[in-house]
């Protein structure tokens, strides 16, 4: 394993300095007080002292782990679910100490993750599988955090269902990534040939499409992710959401789900800190629940993270499909989705579907 990581480090891209944030809530194990625990009255013999120290160390490992968790996330829905947890960390109210790095693109995070400078990252679902294959199984997916966030939007009134896209031009981002595979799959499931029945114009950034829709007097059809749908609606008066891609996927039936983002950890970190990972996931799940139920407050916290402004987050959050799936539920939903991607292009998941040890807690 050391040799393997050394190879990866040697080929990893240089990682730019990224600012982190996080605080720590320190706690003593139940029934213990801080300070010197040396007993000045009774001195056990050497073997008994050794046994006691080992027992104390084991107990401490089971009850407290103050390791800083270095987490990376992207500016978008996959980080919005973390907002409450990071807010609590900054207020000394979280059980975990978190150092958080926010990036605009996944390739800003993956080198640091591979090199061991980040312990967990929230990334696109297919990238998790790619990393697993690249590291020969040294990655664990902890949870699904975001379902489908893409929508077909238009400035006219021509599209009501996917079949209505026949003969149309669609502006979209995410070529060669999950958005493209999702669009092509759903078109095929509705009897359309993505290469013959529609024209897909790929753009590098959602902002390009928003600008196009705001300036073009003609009807424009696009596939956009949240929160850019909400941003576009604030800039284009007659913009309407025509098709919810997540709903379209669910309507197909089956066990898989349209999955945008997941949280992954380095396998060595997860193996060395099982109690800490468990605590983090509990707080993460609560944070995601807060984002879905307390939208007004969560929106303010999203702005604090510099993801989007609170007024945009307030409107976007209910449509971001932020969720928490773990264990068997995660494996079924994510495994089915990766299977769909693999059938379209094996390279999209790193050349092979992950083995069972990819799914944390099910090894």
N, C-alpha and C positions, 0 to 999 in steps of 0.2 A: 504493500500500500504506500509506504514512504517513497519507494522508487516511482510509483505511478504518479503521485502528487508532484514529485520533483519534475517529472516530464511535463505535466500540465503547467506548472509554474513557469517553466522555461519558454513555453509557447504562448502564455497568456499576454493579452494586451496590457500596456501600461495603464494604470488606474489613476485617474485624476483625483486630487484631494477633494473629499466630499464631507460637508459638515454634518455632524450628528447631533442629536439632542436626546436627553434622557436623564432620569434621576433614579435614585435607588431608595427603596423603603427597607430599612434594616429591621430585622426582628430576631429576638432570641428564641431558641427552642422553648417550648412550654416547660414551665417549672424551673428555668435557669435564669440567673441574673448575670449581667455583664460584669467583667472584672476578673480578678485573679481567682481561680478555682483551686489553687494549691491548698491542701489540707495540712496545716502545721502540726496537728496533733498525731495523726496516724500516718506512718510511712510504710506501705506494703513492701514485701520483698520484690526483687527485680522482675521475676516472672509475673507476679500478680500485678505489678505496676504496668507491665507491657500489655497484659490482657485487658486491663482497665482502659488503657489508652486506645487500644484497638476497638473496644466496645464503644467508647466515647466517639471515636471517629466515625464508626458505622452509624451511630445514632444521629450524629450531626449531618451526615450525608443524606439521611432519610428525612430530616426535618427542615433543613435550611440549605440553600444554595444561592450565594450572593453573586454568582457569575453574571457579568454584564452580557446581555443578549444583543448582539450587533445585527440589526434588522435593516434591510433595504427594500424600498418600494418605489413604485412609479407614480407620476402625476396623473391620477385618474381614479376610477372606481375601485381598483384593487387596493388602493391605499385609504380610501374613504372609510372603510370599515375599521381601520386602525385608529381613527381620530380620537375616539373616547379613551382608548387605552393609553395613547401617547399623552393626551391631556392629563389623565390621572397620574401618569409617571412624572410629568412636570410639576404636579401639585403634591408630590410625595404620597399619593394615595394608591399606587399600584404595588402589587406584590413582587413584581420583577423590575430589575433595573434594565432599561432599554436605551441603547444608543442607535438612533434612527438616521438613515441616509435616504433622502428623496432624490430621484433621478428622473430625467425626461425620457430616457430610453433604456431598454433592458441591457443593451451592450455596455452601459456604464456601470452596471451592477455585477454582471456575470464574471468578469475577470477577478474582482475582489472576492467573490464567493468561491471561485475555484481555488484561489490562492489561500483561502482560509481567513481572510480579513472581514468577511461577513458570515454570520452563522445561519441566518434565515433571509430569504428574499421572496417577495410577492411578485410573481412573473406570469406571463401568458402560459396557458395550460400545456401547449405543445412544447414550449421551451423547457419545461420541467422534464419532459421525456427526453428531449435532446441532451440535457445536462446529465441525466441518469446514464444514457448510453455513452456519452463522452467520458464520464468519470468511471466507467465500468461498474456502475451500481453504487456509487458513493453518495447518492442523493436520496432523500426521503420526502415524499409529498405528505405534508401534515394535514392539510385541509383544502377543500375547494372554497374560495372566498367570493367568487363572482360568476354568475351565470351569464347568459347572452346580454350584451349591452348595445348591439347594433340595430339600427332601424332604417327602413327605406323611407325617405322623406321626399317631398316634391313641392314645387311652387305652383303646381296646377291641380287638376282633379281627375287624372287619368288612371291612377293606380289604386286599386282596392284590395288586391290579392297578388301573390307572386306571379300567377299566370298572366296578369296584365302587363308584366314587364317585357313580354315578347315584342320584338321589334324596336325596343327602346334603348337609349344610351344611358348607362348608369355610371355616375362618378363615384369613386370609392377610394379608400386608403386600405393598406394592409396587404398589398400584393406579396405573394409568397409566404403569407402568415395565416393565422387562424381566420381572419375576416374573409380572405379569398376562398379558403377551403369551405367555409360555412356557406358563403353565397353560392358557390358552384354546386355544393351538395343539395341545397334546398331547391335550386333551379332544376337540377336533374330529377329530384323527387317529384316535382310538379310537371315533368314531361318536357322541360325545355333544355336545349343544348346550349351551355354557357358560351361556346365558341361560335355558334351559328345563329342562335335565336335572339341574342342580346349583344350589345357592344358595351364593354366595360372599359372606361377611361380611368386609369390608375393615377392617383395623385400621391405625393409624398407626405403631405400634412392635411389634416382635416380643415385647418384654417384656409387652405387654398380653395377648398370646396365652398366653405362659408362665404368667402369673398366673391366667388363665381356666382353663387346664388343671389347675393346681394346686388350684384352689378348687372347681371344678365336679364334682359327684358323678356327673354323666351322662357318657356317652362323648362325647369331643370329637375332631374330625378337623381338622387344620390343615396348612398348607403353611408351613414355616419354613426359613430359610437357616442354614447353619453360620456361626458357632459356636453360634447360638442353639438348635440341635437338641441339642447337647451340654449347654448350660446347662439346657434343659428336662428332659433326662434326669436331671440331678442334683437336680431339684426335684420331679419327678413320677415316683413309683415304678413305675407300670405303663405308662409311655410306651414305645411301640415305633415303629420306623421301618417304614412300610408300603410306600412307593414311593420309589425313587431317581429323580428327574426326569432326571438326566444319563443314566442307563442307559436310560431310556425313549426319550430323544431318539436315542441311538446305535442303538437297536434299530430305528428307522425306516429306517436306511440313508441313503445319500446322502453328499455331501461336506461338508455343513455340520456345525457343532457347536453345542451349547448353550454360549454364551459369556457369562459373567458380567462379567468385567473385562478391561481392556486398559490398556496404558501408552501415553500419547500425549505428543508434544512439540510445541512451537511450531515451525512450519516454518522460521522465520528462525534459530532456535537450532540446529536440526538441520543446516541448510545451512552455518552459520558454523563449526560444531564437529564435522565428520564423524568425525575420529579419536577425539575424546572420547566421542561417542555410541557408537561401536563398542566402546570400552573399557568403558564403562558397561554395555552390553548383555551383554558377555562375563561381567562380574562379576555381573550380575543373573541370568543364566542359571545360573551356579554357585550363587548364593544360593538360587534356587528348588530346584535339585537337592538342596542341603543340607537345606532344609525338608522335603523328601519322604523323604530317606534317614536323616537324623540327627534324628529327631523329638524325642528327649529334650532335646538341646541347643538345638534350634530353639525349643522351647516356652519355655524360659527367656528366650531373646532376644525372643520375642513379648511376654512379660510386661514386659521392659525397655522396650519401646515403648509400654506401657500400652494394648495392644489388648484382651487378656483375660489372666486369670491363667494361670500355667504349667500347672496341673493341667487346666484346660479346654482350653488349646491342645494339650496332649499327646494328648487324646482326639479333638479336632476335626481336627487337621491331616491325618490320613490320609483324611478324608472331605471335605476342602475342594477337592479337584481342582485344586490349584495346578499350573500348567504353564508352559511357555515355547514359544510358537509364533511364528516370524518368517518373513519372506520369502514365498515362494509358498504355503507351508503355512498361514501366517497369513491370507493373502488368500483362499484357498479356503474355509477354515473360517469366518472372520468375514464374508466377502462373502455366503456362503450364509445365515448367520444373520440378517444385516441384511435380506436379501431376504425372509425369512419375516416379519420385523417390518414391513417396508414394505408387504407385501401385506395385513397386518392393519390397519395404520394408518400412512400415510405420515408423519404428524407425529412418530411415535415415533423416526424416524431423521433428523428435521429437514426433511422434505418431499421429499427426493430421496436416492437412493443415491449414495455418494461415488464420485468418479472414481478412476482408477488411481493418481493421485499421492497419494491418501490413505494408501496402503500404503508405508511407508518402505523404501527400498532397491530399489523396483521401478519408479521413475519412468523 
